[in-house]
């Protein structure tokens, strides 16, 4: 018989760390934009349990040295994450590292500061030097290495989510609990979201944070409510400081702009009808 037992620690145990690697391939690198400040963005990928994108500036960032390529890792989470080690590795045609940059300092990825990397990562000429056989079939291969300290996984959502509290409020309320059990636990998240949206006070200062949070967590009703608020208060939201954070999600930005345009069109048609009357 094999017996298992509990463990008692004397002193502080070593910090648990989560680490993982992910490879991003930029195909036909030589034909990518060479203009400073213009970037190429990878699709969202998962690494070390979280979502990221890799931003590459083939012609350098605006403040990069001439002839340098810039690269930045950006978190796509609506909460803070602490990175203990970040490493970007460029690989040659044989899959061997030929250039890398490593940061072993504590780096916090947050909604206010979601990205970090190197503005002078590598000389463009070094990548395109055919004698080094760096680009197999024109593809630039970058390996992303991320190591997290689980002690510092700051899951304090910005803005602070109250969905868990909302669920408890629903279940503690006799009428709401009946609705929850009628729909089943599989839809409990939806029921809580309905309650949350009905009790949420959106403002010009917080609506961008809420729509980013809703988009990242598949909260359709919350996203719709935030979208309608932005469309109705377009001037105030667009001129607010929080608007810049929305630009980090190009697809969501397009959705918001289309919603604003649709609202303006509806307002215009409404005014025309009133004049006709």
LOFI-917123 format. One line per field, with one value per atom (N, C-alpha, C): residue number from 1; residue in one letter; atom name; x negated, y negated, z. Coordinates in steps of 0.05 Angstrom, whole numbers, plus 5000, padded with zeros to 4 digits. Layout:
BEGIN
seq c(NUM_...)
type c(A_...)
atom c(CA_...)
c1 c(X_...)
c2 c(Y_...)
c3 c(Z_...)
END
This chain:
BEGIN
seq c(1_1_1_2_2_2_3_3_3_4_4_4_5_5_5_6_6_6_7_7_7_8_8_8_9_9_9_10_10_10_11_11_11_12_12_12_13_13_13_14_14_14_15_15_15_16_16_16_17_17_17_18_18_18_19_19_19_20_20_20_21_21_21_22_22_22_23_23_23_24_24_24_25_25_25_26_26_26_27_27_27_28_28_28_29_29_29_30_30_30_31_31_31_32_32_32_33_33_33_34_34_34_35_35_35_36_36_36_37_37_37_38_38_38_39_39_39_40_40_40_41_41_41_42_42_42_43_43_43_44_44_44_45_45_45_46_46_46_47_47_47_48_48_48_49_49_49_50_50_50_51_51_51_52_52_52_53_53_53_54_54_54_55_55_55_56_56_56_57_57_57_58_58_58_59_59_59_60_60_60_61_61_61_62_62_62_63_63_63_64_64_64_65_65_65_66_66_66_67_67_67_68_68_68_69_69_69_70_70_70_71_71_71_72_72_72_73_73_73_74_74_74_75_75_75_76_76_76_77_77_77_78_78_78_79_79_79_80_80_80_81_81_81_82_82_82_83_83_83_84_84_84_85_85_85_86_86_86_87_87_87_88_88_88_89_89_89_90_90_90_91_91_91_92_92_92_93_93_93_94_94_94_95_95_95_96_96_96_97_97_97_98_98_98_99_99_99_100_100_100_101_101_101_102_102_102_103_103_103_104_104_104_105_105_105_106_106_106_107_107_107_108_108_108_109_109_109_110_110_110_111_111_111_112_112_112_113_113_113_114_114_114_115_115_115_116_116_116_117_117_117_118_118_118_119_119_119_120_120_120_121_121_121_122_122_122_123_123_123_124_124_124_125_125_125_126_126_126_127_127_127_128_128_128_129_129_129_130_130_130_131_131_131_132_132_132_133_133_133_134_134_134_135_135_135_136_136_136_137_137_137_138_138_138_139_139_139_140_140_140_141_141_141_142_142_142_143_143_143_144_144_144_145_145_145_146_146_146_147_147_147_148_148_148_149_149_149_150_150_150_151_151_151_152_152_152_153_153_153_154_154_154_155_155_155_156_156_156_157_157_157_158_158_158_159_159_159_160_160_160_161_161_161_162_162_162_163_163_163_164_164_164_165_165_165_166_166_166_167_167_167_168_168_168_169_169_169_170_170_170_171_171_171_172_172_172_173_173_173_174_174_174_175_175_175_176_176_176_177_177_177_178_178_178_179_179_179_180_180_180_181_181_181_182_182_182_183_183_183_184_184_184_185_185_185_186_186_186_187_187_187_188_188_188_189_189_189_190_190_190_191_191_191_192_192_192_193_193_193_194_194_194_195_195_195_196_196_196_197_197_197_198_198_198_199_199_199_200_200_200_201_201_201_202_202_202_203_203_203_204_204_204_205_205_205_206_206_206_207_207_207_208_208_208_209_209_209_210_210_210_211_211_211_212_212_212_213_213_213_214_214_214_215_215_215_216_216_216_217_217_217_218_218_218_219_219_219_220_220_220_221_221_221_222_222_222_223_223_223_224_224_224_225_225_225_226_226_226_227_227_227_228_228_228_229_229_229_230_230_230_231_231_231_232_232_232_233_233_233_234_234_234_235_235_235_236_236_236_237_237_237_238_238_238_239_239_239_240_240_240_241_241_241_242_242_242_243_243_243_244_244_244_245_245_245_246_246_246_247_247_247_248_248_248_249_249_249_250_250_250_251_251_251_252_252_252_253_253_253_254_254_254_255_255_255_256_256_256_257_257_257_258_258_258_259_259_259_260_260_260_261_261_261_262_262_262_263_263_263_264_264_264_265_265_265_266_266_266_267_267_267_268_268_268_269_269_269_270_270_270_271_271_271_272_272_272_273_273_273_274_274_274_275_275_275_276_276_276_277_277_277)
type c(X_X_X_X_X_X_X_X_X_X_X_X_X_X_X_X_X_X_X_X_X_X_X_X_X_X_X_X_X_X_X_X_X_X_X_X_X_X_X_X_X_X_X_X_X_X_X_X_X_X_X_X_X_X_X_X_X_X_X_X_X_X_X_X_X_X_X_X_X_X_X_X_X_X_X_X_X_X_X_X_X_X_X_X_X_X_X_X_X_X_X_X_X_X_X_X_X_X_X_X_X_X_X_X_X_X_X_X_X_X_X_X_X_X_X_X_X_X_X_X_X_X_X_X_X_X_X_X_X_X_X_X_X_X_X_X_X_X_X_X_X_X_X_X_X_X_X_X_X_X_X_X_X_X_X_X_X_X_X_X_X_X_X_X_X_X_X_X_X_X_X_X_X_X_X_X_X_X_X_X_X_X_X_X_X_X_X_X_X_X_X_X_X_X_X_X_X_X_X_X_X_X_X_X_X_X_X_X_X_X_X_X_X_X_X_X_X_X_X_X_X_X_X_X_X_X_X_X_X_X_X_X_X_X_X_X_X_X_X_X_X_X_X_X_X_X_X_X_X_X_X_X_X_X_X_X_X_X_X_X_X_X_X_X_X_X_X_X_X_X_X_X_X_X_X_X_X_X_X_X_X_X_X_X_X_X_X_X_X_X_X_X_X_X_X_X_X_X_X_X_X_X_X_X_X_X_X_X_X_X_X_X_X_X_X_X_X_X_X_X_X_X_X_X_X_X_X_X_X_X_X_X_X_X_X_X_X_X_X_X_X_X_X_X_X_X_X_X_X_X_X_X_X_X_X_X_X_X_X_X_X_X_X_X_X_X_X_X_X_X_X_X_X_X_X_X_X_X_X_X_X_X_X_X_X_X_X_X_X_X_X_X_X_X_X_X_X_X_X_X_X_X_X_X_X_X_X_X_X_X_X_X_X_X_X_X_X_X_X_X_X_X_X_X_X_X_X_X_X_X_X_X_X_X_X_X_X_X_X_X_X_X_X_X_X_X_X_X_X_X_X_X_X_X_X_X_X_X_X_X_X_X_X_X_X_X_X_X_X_X_X_X_X_X_X_X_X_X_X_X_X_X_X_X_X_X_X_X_X_X_X_X_X_X_X_X_X_X_X_X_X_X_X_X_X_X_X_X_X_X_X_X_X_X_X_X_X_X_X_X_X_X_X_X_X_X_X_X_X_X_X_X_X_X_X_X_X_X_X_X_X_X_X_X_X_X_X_X_X_X_X_X_X_X_X_X_X_X_X_X_X_X_X_X_X_X_X_X_X_X_X_X_X_X_X_X_X_X_X_X_X_X_X_X_X_X_X_X_X_X_X_X_X_X_X_X_X_X_X_X_X_X_X_X_X_X_X_X_X_X_X_X_X_X_X_X_X_X_X_X_X_X_X_X_X_X_X_X_X_X_X_X_X_X_X_X_X_X_X_X_X_X_X_X_X_X_X_X_X_X_X_X_X_X_X_X_X_X_X_X_X_X_X_X_X_X_X_X_X_X_X_X_X_X_X_X_X_X_X_X_X_X_X_X_X_X_X_X_X_X_X_X_X_X_X_X_X_X_X_X_X_X_X_X_X_X_X_X_X_X_X_X_X_X_X_X_X_X_X_X_X_X_X_X_X_X_X_X_X_X_X_X_X_X_X_X_X_X_X_X_X_X_X_X_X_X_X_X_X_X_X_X_X_X_X_X_X_X_X_X_X_X_X_X_X_X_X_X_X_X_X_X_X_X_X_X_X_X_X_X_X_X_X_X_X_X_X_X_X_X_X_X_X_X_X_X_X_X_X_X_X_X_X_X_X_X_X_X_X_X_X_X_X_X_X_X_X_X_X_X_X_X_X_X_X_X_X_X_X_X_X)
atom c(N_CA_C_N_CA_C_N_CA_C_N_CA_C_N_CA_C_N_CA_C_N_CA_C_N_CA_C_N_CA_C_N_CA_C_N_CA_C_N_CA_C_N_CA_C_N_CA_C_N_CA_C_N_CA_C_N_CA_C_N_CA_C_N_CA_C_N_CA_C_N_CA_C_N_CA_C_N_CA_C_N_CA_C_N_CA_C_N_CA_C_N_CA_C_N_CA_C_N_CA_C_N_CA_C_N_CA_C_N_CA_C_N_CA_C_N_CA_C_N_CA_C_N_CA_C_N_CA_C_N_CA_C_N_CA_C_N_CA_C_N_CA_C_N_CA_C_N_CA_C_N_CA_C_N_CA_C_N_CA_C_N_CA_C_N_CA_C_N_CA_C_N_CA_C_N_CA_C_N_CA_C_N_CA_C_N_CA_C_N_CA_C_N_CA_C_N_CA_C_N_CA_C_N_CA_C_N_CA_C_N_CA_C_N_CA_C_N_CA_C_N_CA_C_N_CA_C_N_CA_C_N_CA_C_N_CA_C_N_CA_C_N_CA_C_N_CA_C_N_CA_C_N_CA_C_N_CA_C_N_CA_C_N_CA_C_N_CA_C_N_CA_C_N_CA_C_N_CA_C_N_CA_C_N_CA_C_N_CA_C_N_CA_C_N_CA_C_N_CA_C_N_CA_C_N_CA_C_N_CA_C_N_CA_C_N_CA_C_N_CA_C_N_CA_C_N_CA_C_N_CA_C_N_CA_C_N_CA_C_N_CA_C_N_CA_C_N_CA_C_N_CA_C_N_CA_C_N_CA_C_N_CA_C_N_CA_C_N_CA_C_N_CA_C_N_CA_C_N_CA_C_N_CA_C_N_CA_C_N_CA_C_N_CA_C_N_CA_C_N_CA_C_N_CA_C_N_CA_C_N_CA_C_N_CA_C_N_CA_C_N_CA_C_N_CA_C_N_CA_C_N_CA_C_N_CA_C_N_CA_C_N_CA_C_N_CA_C_N_CA_C_N_CA_C_N_CA_C_N_CA_C_N_CA_C_N_CA_C_N_CA_C_N_CA_C_N_CA_C_N_CA_C_N_CA_C_N_CA_C_N_CA_C_N_CA_C_N_CA_C_N_CA_C_N_CA_C_N_CA_C_N_CA_C_N_CA_C_N_CA_C_N_CA_C_N_CA_C_N_CA_C_N_CA_C_N_CA_C_N_CA_C_N_CA_C_N_CA_C_N_CA_C_N_CA_C_N_CA_C_N_CA_C_N_CA_C_N_CA_C_N_CA_C_N_CA_C_N_CA_C_N_CA_C_N_CA_C_N_CA_C_N_CA_C_N_CA_C_N_CA_C_N_CA_C_N_CA_C_N_CA_C_N_CA_C_N_CA_C_N_CA_C_N_CA_C_N_CA_C_N_CA_C_N_CA_C_N_CA_C_N_CA_C_N_CA_C_N_CA_C_N_CA_C_N_CA_C_N_CA_C_N_CA_C_N_CA_C_N_CA_C_N_CA_C_N_CA_C_N_CA_C_N_CA_C_N_CA_C_N_CA_C_N_CA_C_N_CA_C_N_CA_C_N_CA_C_N_CA_C_N_CA_C_N_CA_C_N_CA_C_N_CA_C_N_CA_C_N_CA_C_N_CA_C_N_CA_C_N_CA_C_N_CA_C_N_CA_C_N_CA_C_N_CA_C_N_CA_C_N_CA_C_N_CA_C_N_CA_C_N_CA_C_N_CA_C_N_CA_C_N_CA_C_N_CA_C_N_CA_C_N_CA_C_N_CA_C_N_CA_C_N_CA_C_N_CA_C_N_CA_C_N_CA_C_N_CA_C_N_CA_C_N_CA_C_N_CA_C_N_CA_C_N_CA_C_N_CA_C_N_CA_C_N_CA_C_N_CA_C_N_CA_C_N_CA_C_N_CA_C_N_CA_C_N_CA_C_N_CA_C_N_CA_C_N_CA_C_N_CA_C_N_CA_C_N_CA_C_N_CA_C_N_CA_C_N_CA_C_N_CA_C_N_CA_C_N_CA_C_N_CA_C_N_CA_C_N_CA_C_N_CA_C_N_CA_C_N_CA_C_N_CA_C_N_CA_C_N_CA_C_N_CA_C_N_CA_C_N_CA_C_N_CA_C_N_CA_C_N_CA_C_N_CA_C_N_CA_C)
c1 c(4983_5000_4982_4989_4974_4990_4979_4993_4984_5003_4996_5001_4986_4989_4986_4991_4989_4960_4954_4927_4927_4907_4904_4878_4879_4856_4843_4817_4802_4787_4793_4781_4798_4788_4803_4795_4814_4808_4800_4786_4779_4804_4801_4823_4830_4856_4865_4865_4856_4854_4868_4880_4893_4878_4869_4854_4863_4861_4869_4857_4855_4845_4866_4864_4883_4868_4871_4858_4877_4868_4883_4867_4880_4866_4877_4859_4866_4856_4875_4868_4863_4845_4838_4828_4810_4801_4790_4776_4763_4783_4807_4828_4845_4840_4856_4848_4865_4860_4833_4820_4793_4795_4820_4824_4822_4807_4805_4832_4837_4862_4885_4881_4903_4897_4918_4914_4929_4921_4935_4942_4968_4977_4985_4975_4982_5011_5023_5049_5045_5067_5065_5057_5038_5030_5029_5029_5028_5000_4991_4965_4964_4955_4954_4981_5002_5029_5043_5032_5044_5042_5057_5058_5040_5026_5007_5008_4995_4989_4960_4947_4920_4921_4910_4909_4881_4879_4853_4853_4832_4828_4804_4809_4787_4769_4779_4763_4755_4761_4755_4778_4779_4799_4791_4809_4803_4778_4772_4748_4725_4727_4705_4682_4659_4636_4640_4629_4632_4621_4637_4628_4634_4648_4654_4683_4687_4714_4723_4748_4759_4779_4781_4799_4810_4836_4849_4870_4871_4891_4914_4938_4961_4981_4989_5009_5036_5053_5081_5100_5093_5110_5122_5145_5158_5151_5127_5117_5087_5074_5045_5031_5008_4992_4963_4948_4920_4902_4883_4865_4837_4827_4801_4779_4785_4765_4779_4768_4778_4754_4757_4735_4747_4736_4743_4718_4722_4699_4705_4686_4688_4673_4686_4674_4667_4646_4638_4652_4644_4658_4656_4637_4634_4648_4662_4676_4657_4633_4614_4615_4613_4613_4589_4594_4572_4572_4594_4595_4617_4612_4633_4629_4651_4652_4666_4655_4667_4670_4693_4698_4705_4689_4693_4705_4711_4723_4753_4764_4793_4807_4826_4841_4870_4886_4914_4929_4944_4961_4989_4999_5025_5040_5066_5081_5069_5057_5044_5018_5004_4978_4976_4989_4993_4969_4950_4928_4901_4881_4853_4836_4813_4794_4770_4760_4735_4739_4732_4735_4711_4689_4665_4658_4675_4673_4650_4649_4628_4626_4602_4598_4613_4627_4642_4623_4600_4580_4571_4570_4562_4582_4608_4628_4627_4623_4624_4598_4577_4552_4555_4557_4562_4541_4516_4494_4498_4513_4519_4542_4556_4579_4599_4605_4623_4652_4659_4688_4693_4703_4711_4736_4735_4758_4769_4752_4761_4776_4777_4792_4774_4782_4768_4782_4767_4777_4768_4787_4781_4793_4777_4786_4790_4814_4821_4819_4803_4800_4810_4829_4842_4840_4832_4832_4846_4866_4882_4876_4879_4879_4908_4916_4944_4951_4930_4935_4945_4939_4946_4967_4983_5004_5026_5025_5043_5069_5087_5112_5133_5124_5143_5152_5175_5185_5188_5180_5184_5203_5228_5239_5246_5249_5254_5281_5280_5305_5320_5346_5363_5381_5374_5392_5396_5374_5377_5396_5393_5412_5440_5442_5469_5483_5467_5479_5489_5474_5483_5508_5509_5533_5557_5553_5576_5585_5567_5574_5586_5578_5589_5616_5624_5650_5669_5691_5709_5719_5728_5738_5717_5693_5671_5661_5661_5651_5669_5696_5714_5708_5701_5694_5669_5649_5623_5626_5642_5645_5663_5681_5698_5681_5661_5644_5621_5616_5594_5568_5549_5524_5507_5512_5497_5501_5524_5530_5527_5516_5515_5498_5477_5460_5476_5493_5510_5530_5542_5561_5547_5523_5507_5500_5493_5486_5510_5534_5558_5561_5559_5562_5540_5516_5494_5498_5506_5510_5532_5554_5576_5569_5548_5540_5514_5502_5477_5481_5465_5466_5442_5447_5425_5421_5395_5388_5367_5362_5342_5315_5309_5283_5279_5301_5298_5308_5322_5334_5314_5291_5270_5260_5255_5245_5266_5291_5312_5315_5313_5317_5293_5269_5246_5248_5258_5262_5284_5306_5327_5318_5303_5293_5274_5258_5238_5250_5274_5286_5313_5318_5342_5368_5369_5393_5409_5427_5441_5458_5473_5492_5477_5456_5439_5426_5417_5404_5424_5449_5470_5477_5480_5487_5465_5440_5417_5416_5421_5421_5442_5466_5488_5482_5469_5462_5441_5421_5400_5412_5430_5443_5460_5472_5490_5474_5449_5432_5406_5406_5382_5362_5370_5351_5337_5352_5339_5320_5327_5310_5285_5288_5265_5245_5254_5235_5225_5233_5223_5197_5182_5156_5158_5181_5184_5187_5194_5198_5173_5149_5124_5121_5131_5128_5144_5165_5180_5165_5145_5130_5112_5109_5092_5107_5133_5149_5161_5146_5156_5183_5189_5215_5237_5233_5254_5257_5235_5237_5254_5251_5267_5297_5303_5331_5343_5327_5337_5341_5322_5325_5350_5354_5378_5404_5403_5427_5432_5411_5413_5424_5414_5423_5453_5461_5489_5507_5497_5513_5516_5494_5495_5515_5514_5532_5561_5567_5594_5603_5585_5591_5598_5582_5586_5613_5620_5646_5669_5665_5686_5691_5669_5672_5687_5680_5693_5723_5731_5759_5774_5760_5773_5777_5757_5760_5783_5786_5808_5835_5836_5862_5869)
c2 c(5024_5000_4975_4956_4930_4909_4897_4876_4848_4830_4803_4785_4764_4747_4718_4701_4672_4664_4640_4629_4604_4603_4579_4566_4540_4525_4511_4512_4497_4476_4451_4429_4423_4406_4398_4416_4430_4447_4430_4442_4427_4417_4394_4382_4400_4407_4423_4406_4416_4401_4416_4401_4411_4401_4419_4410_4426_4413_4426_4412_4426_4414_4415_4395_4395_4383_4395_4385_4369_4346_4329_4326_4331_4329_4306_4288_4266_4273_4280_4289_4266_4271_4251_4225_4228_4205_4182_4188_4167_4148_4158_4141_4126_4131_4116_4087_4070_4041_4034_4015_4006_3978_3968_3941_3941_3922_3920_3914_3928_3924_3941_3955_3973_4001_4014_4041_4062_4087_4111_4127_4134_4146_4175_4192_4221_4225_4247_4254_4260_4259_4265_4294_4299_4326_4330_4355_4362_4371_4361_4369_4365_4385_4384_4378_4388_4386_4360_4343_4317_4310_4289_4282_4258_4259_4239_4234_4212_4207_4198_4202_4193_4171_4148_4125_4122_4122_4120_4094_4079_4054_4060_4070_4078_4055_4030_4007_3991_4002_3988_3972_3969_3952_3922_3904_3876_3866_3878_3869_3890_3908_3928_3915_3927_3918_3926_3911_3917_3945_3960_3986_4009_4002_4022_4032_4056_4068_4067_4060_4060_4082_4093_4115_4111_4114_4111_4133_4143_4162_4146_4152_4138_4158_4154_4170_4163_4183_4178_4187_4180_4188_4163_4166_4144_4144_4155_4155_4152_4147_4144_4170_4171_4196_4188_4202_4195_4216_4206_4223_4222_4245_4247_4248_4260_4262_4260_4244_4241_4243_4261_4265_4268_4254_4257_4267_4289_4303_4304_4293_4296_4321_4338_4363_4364_4379_4381_4404_4410_4431_4458_4463_4488_4489_4468_4467_4460_4451_4444_4414_4406_4377_4363_4340_4324_4296_4289_4264_4265_4254_4254_4230_4222_4201_4213_4208_4219_4198_4198_4180_4198_4196_4212_4195_4170_4152_4156_4149_4150_4131_4141_4124_4129_4108_4110_4102_4121_4116_4109_4086_4077_4063_4056_4042_4014_4002_3976_3978_4000_4004_4033_4040_4068_4080_4064_4076_4068_4085_4080_4095_4083_4096_4079_4081_4067_4051_4025_4007_4011_4021_4026_4056_4073_4102_4114_4108_4120_4103_4103_4089_4103_4088_4099_4114_4102_4114_4141_4146_4171_4193_4185_4205_4212_4191_4195_4204_4208_4218_4247_4251_4277_4298_4288_4307_4321_4308_4321_4341_4341_4359_4356_4331_4326_4330_4322_4324_4348_4370_4392_4385_4385_4378_4351_4333_4306_4302_4323_4322_4316_4296_4289_4303_4319_4336_4324_4318_4307_4324_4333_4349_4331_4331_4315_4333_4325_4340_4323_4333_4318_4334_4322_4335_4317_4328_4312_4321_4302_4309_4312_4336_4339_4322_4315_4298_4270_4263_4236_4235_4257_4256_4238_4213_4192_4193_4210_4212_4192_4168_4148_4134_4142_4134_4104_4091_4063_4059_4050_4043_4067_4064_4086_4099_4124_4139_4147_4145_4153_4176_4190_4211_4233_4240_4261_4253_4228_4217_4216_4210_4208_4235_4257_4284_4290_4283_4289_4273_4248_4231_4244_4254_4267_4291_4308_4333_4328_4306_4299_4286_4277_4265_4286_4290_4313_4312_4288_4285_4290_4279_4282_4311_4323_4351_4369_4364_4380_4378_4354_4350_4365_4363_4376_4406_4418_4447_4456_4438_4444_4447_4429_4430_4450_4457_4477_4463_4477_4466_4459_4473_4467_4439_4427_4399_4380_4389_4372_4347_4350_4327_4306_4316_4297_4283_4297_4285_4264_4270_4251_4227_4232_4209_4190_4202_4185_4167_4180_4165_4143_4150_4131_4107_4112_4091_4072_4084_4068_4050_4057_4042_4027_4028_4015_3986_3968_3940_3934_3933_3926_3896_3888_3860_3857_3832_3826_3837_3836_3844_3875_3890_3919_3936_3924_3941_3955_3943_3957_3981_3979_4001_4024_4017_4037_4051_4036_4049_4067_4059_4077_4102_4099_4122_4141_4129_4145_4160_4146_4158_4181_4178_4199_4223_4220_4241_4251_4244_4253_4246_4222_4212_4195_4208_4195_4172_4175_4154_4130_4135_4113_4098_4113_4100_4083_4093_4078_4053_4055_4032_4010_4019_4001_3988_4004_3994_3972_3977_3958_3932_3934_3910_3894_3907_3893_3879_3893_3882_3857_3858_3836_3812_3818_3797_3796_3798_3801_3779_3754_3731_3732_3736_3737_3760_3784_3807_3805_3796_3795_3774_3754_3733_3739_3762_3769_3783_3783_3796_3827_3838_3867_3877_3859_3867_3879_3870_3880_3910_3919_3947_3965_3954_3970_3976_3959_3962_3987_3999_4023_4047_4044_4066_4056_4059_4049_4059_4085_4096_4084_4081_4069_4039_4025_3997_3994_4012_4011_4015_4033_4038_4013_4000_3976_3953_3949_3928_3932_3958_3964_3958_3965_3959_3929_3914_3884_3874_3884_3875_3882_3906_3914_3896_3889_3871_3843_3833_3807_3807_3829_3832_3832_3847_3848_3820_3806_3779_3760_3763_3746_3752_3778_3785_3776_3777_3768_3738_3723_3694_3687_3703_3698_3703_3725_3731_3709_3698_3677_3652_3646_3623_3627_3652_3658_3655_3661_3658_3628)
c3 c(5000_5000_5000_4982_4981_4994_5015_5029_5020_5018_5011_5036_5038_5062_5055_5075_5071_5074_5064_5065_5083_5101_5118_5110_5104_5096_5120_5122_5143_5128_5133_5117_5093_5076_5052_5028_5016_4993_4969_4950_4926_4911_4898_4884_4860_4858_4835_4810_4788_4763_4741_4724_4700_4676_4658_4635_4611_4588_4563_4539_4517_4492_4470_4452_4429_4406_4382_4358_4340_4332_4313_4288_4265_4239_4223_4215_4197_4169_4152_4125_4106_4087_4067_4081_4099_4116_4099_4078_4062_4050_4044_4031_4052_4078_4098_4098_4109_4110_4121_4108_4118_4130_4132_4143_4173_4184_4213_4225_4247_4262_4252_4230_4220_4230_4240_4252_4238_4242_4234_4259_4262_4287_4282_4299_4297_4307_4299_4311_4341_4356_4385_4389_4407_4413_4443_4452_4480_4488_4510_4520_4551_4565_4595_4607_4593_4604_4598_4582_4577_4547_4539_4511_4505_4482_4474_4444_4436_4408_4407_4384_4379_4358_4365_4347_4336_4310_4296_4280_4283_4267_4248_4224_4206_4199_4198_4192_4217_4240_4265_4276_4302_4315_4310_4318_4312_4326_4349_4364_4363_4344_4340_4325_4328_4312_4283_4265_4236_4230_4214_4206_4226_4248_4268_4266_4274_4276_4305_4310_4337_4341_4365_4371_4399_4403_4429_4433_4457_4465_4479_4472_4484_4496_4521_4533_4524_4520_4511_4533_4559_4581_4593_4607_4620_4650_4656_4684_4682_4705_4706_4707_4694_4695_4699_4716_4722_4708_4692_4678_4691_4699_4712_4691_4668_4647_4620_4602_4575_4556_4537_4518_4489_4471_4442_4428_4414_4400_4370_4354_4325_4317_4300_4292_4263_4256_4228_4214_4190_4174_4186_4204_4217_4244_4251_4277_4300_4294_4315_4320_4346_4353_4340_4327_4317_4329_4344_4358_4379_4403_4423_4441_4453_4474_4498_4521_4546_4567_4580_4603_4627_4648_4672_4695_4689_4709_4711_4733_4737_4718_4702_4683_4687_4692_4696_4670_4659_4636_4647_4640_4650_4627_4632_4612_4606_4627_4623_4608_4613_4600_4591_4568_4560_4546_4537_4520_4531_4523_4530_4510_4504_4486_4480_4455_4448_4423_4425_4402_4383_4393_4376_4380_4369_4374_4358_4332_4315_4289_4278_4253_4230_4214_4192_4172_4168_4149_4158_4185_4195_4188_4188_4181_4152_4135_4106_4094_4110_4100_4091_4065_4054_4060_4065_4071_4097_4115_4141_4140_4117_4114_4137_4144_4166_4159_4135_4127_4109_4121_4104_4089_4062_4045_4052_4062_4067_4093_4110_4135_4159_4174_4199_4222_4236_4258_4284_4302_4328_4350_4368_4391_4415_4426_4449_4474_4493_4518_4541_4556_4578_4603_4625_4651_4671_4684_4703_4731_4750_4779_4787_4796_4803_4828_4844_4867_4859_4834_4825_4804_4801_4781_4791_4783_4794_4779_4786_4771_4782_4788_4796_4770_4760_4734_4734_4713_4709_4686_4691_4717_4734_4760_4778_4771_4765_4758_4783_4783_4805_4797_4775_4765_4786_4800_4820_4842_4851_4871_4861_4835_4823_4823_4818_4818_4846_4866_4893_4900_4891_4896_4883_4858_4844_4860_4868_4881_4909_4921_4948_4946_4922_4918_4908_4922_4916_4887_4878_4851_4830_4834_4815_4814_4838_4839_4823_4824_4808_4779_4770_4742_4735_4753_4748_4746_4763_4762_4739_4731_4708_4683_4680_4656_4659_4683_4688_4693_4706_4713_4688_4666_4642_4632_4639_4631_4654_4676_4700_4694_4679_4672_4657_4639_4623_4642_4660_4679_4696_4705_4721_4705_4679_4661_4658_4654_4651_4676_4699_4724_4726_4718_4720_4702_4677_4658_4667_4678_4688_4711_4726_4750_4746_4722_4717_4709_4720_4712_4694_4668_4649_4648_4646_4644_4622_4615_4594_4603_4629_4639_4640_4644_4648_4624_4605_4584_4567_4561_4545_4560_4586_4601_4601_4603_4604_4577_4555_4529_4522_4531_4527_4544_4568_4585_4574_4564_4552_4527_4510_4485_4491_4512_4518_4533_4543_4559_4548_4522_4508_4523_4534_4548_4528_4513_4491_4500_4521_4530_4541_4556_4567_4544_4524_4501_4486_4482_4468_4483_4509_4526_4524_4525_4524_4496_4475_4448_4444_4454_4452_4467_4490_4505_4490_4478_4463_4439_4425_4401_4408_4431_4440_4451_4460_4472_4458_4431_4415_4420_4419_4421_4448_4470_4496_4499_4489_4492_4475_4450_4432_4442_4455_4465_4493_4504_4531_4530_4552_4553_4549_4558_4556_4527_4509_4481_4469_4477_4466_4471_4494_4501_4481_4470_4451_4425_4419_4394_4395_4419_4421_4410_4405_4393_4367_4345_4319_4311_4315_4307_4323_4349_4366_4359_4353_4345_4321_4301_4277_4283_4301_4309_4322_4339_4353_4333_4315_4295_4277_4269_4253_4269_4295_4312_4314_4316_4318_4291_4269_4243_4239_4248_4245_4262_4286_4303_4291_4279_4266_4243_4228_4205_4214_4236_4246_4256_4269_4279_4256_4234_4210_4198_4195_4183_4201_4227_4245_4242_4239_4236_4209_4188_4162_4164_4179_4182_4197_4217_4233_4216_4198_4181_4161_4152_4133_4146_4172_4186_4190)
END
